[in-house]
Amino acid sequence: MDSQKSGTLGAAFVLLQGLVTALFPQISIKFIKQMVGKNFDNASELEAKPAYRRRLRALGVGIVAAAGTSLLLQGLDETDDEPAPTDAPAEETGPEADETAEPDE
């Protein structure tokens, strides 16, 4: 798999993870409890405060924004790879090209 496809796949996975975190923070809390429980006793008895849930939702929204931006920029990179047409006429610059310029007195 080339780097462009793996980057797109990674960004899509992070986007999905951010959506789950933003919409269902309780799933993320359960996952965190399981990870902490591997190293500490009584981790399953921990209770998440409402402020923690709000911060977790905000983190999920930020992750969605970052991953979505990454996907959009990757899409723009693909269209930028196409050569630009070169047969467009060059525009003149300067005061003689500006029809609205007033003559100096």
Protein Blocks (a to p, Z undefined) as FASTA:
>chain_A
ZZklmmmmmmmmmmmmmmmmmmmmmlmmmmmmmmmmmmpghklmpccdfklmmmmmmmmm
mmmmmmmmmmmmmmmmmmmmpccdfkbccddedjklpmkbccdZZ
